[in-house]
Amino acid sequence: MADYKKPDYWQLKARKEGYPARSVYKLKEMDEKFGLLKPGRSGESLRVLDLGAAPGSWSLYVLRKMRGGVFLAAADISPLSRQYDGGLFNGDNFCFIQGDITDPAVRDSIIAHGPYHLIISDAAPATTGNRFIDTTRSLELAEAVAAYTESALKNGGNLVIKVFQGGDVSALLKHLKTLFKSAKGYKPEACRSESFETYYLALGKK
Ligand SMILES: C[S@@+](CC[C@H](N)C(=O)[O-])C[C@H]1O[C@@H](n2cnc3c(N)ncnc32)[C@H](O)[C@@H]1O
């Protein structure tokens, strides 16, 4: 069995580089491979939505890479860690909405800050160890994230969603293929090899 308590290569790297979670390297790899974070056209700020953002590594990656050229809205039930942000989470180009992204009031507030060019979601339910329960909850959450496409994503925009493999994930991918020019699964290097999480990348909202 894997020893999840011992910090691994990615956790140590994250601490050294000032990120609260190892998950930052999953976003970094997908960004480098698929060009997710690019300056907006004609000097326009890129508008990004980060769902399931706590403790905040993905948000910090976006703010550090894009500097002033981004407006970022982030949402999570839990608060963000302020250990490494160096004031970036106080900036005018950042807003954090604390709440459940499936709650209609939270949803309205998230939509009010849009529409976005890019939605990234690392949202995941707390795991129980029961694979059926965990994959079912993850799929429900991923479907709730996908539902933001219609109301909060600009035409031509991109979406990244985390899903636990299992259950009827193929139906979600099929649905994404109808909404976007392309949609496919991608498992970054920094996902533990034993982990059953993967990401769906949906590019070019129709
Ligand atoms: C793996 S963590 C995200 C890590 C984050 N991307 C980072 O780099 O720091 C998953 C997050 O999803 C959040 N989450 C799960 N269900 C949620 C929901 N219904 N609404 C909002 N956040 C949720 C959890 O609170 C948790 O913080």
The ligand as an ORCA input file, in Angstrom:
! r2SCAN-3c Opt
* xyz 0 1
  C      -8.083     18.615     -4.432
  S      -8.788     19.996     -3.618
  C      -8.408     21.328     -4.702
  C      -6.949     21.746     -4.645
  C      -6.700     23.075     -5.352
  N      -6.857     22.938     -6.799
  C      -5.300     23.589     -5.104
  O      -4.493     23.517     -6.033
  O      -5.021     24.080     -4.007
  C     -10.496     19.769     -3.892
  C     -11.377     20.868     -3.325
  O     -12.709     20.687     -3.788
  C     -13.546     21.321     -2.818
  N     -14.944     20.947     -3.006
  C     -15.489     19.718     -2.991
  N     -16.823     19.788     -3.190
  C     -17.120     21.107     -3.348
  C     -18.341     21.826     -3.578
  N     -19.511     21.189     -3.706
  N     -18.283     23.170     -3.668
  C     -17.102     23.829     -3.535
  N     -15.911     23.199     -3.319
  C     -15.924     21.853     -3.222
  C     -12.963     20.827     -1.500
  O     -13.370     21.644     -0.418
  C     -11.450     20.882     -1.787
  O     -10.888     22.069     -1.292
*
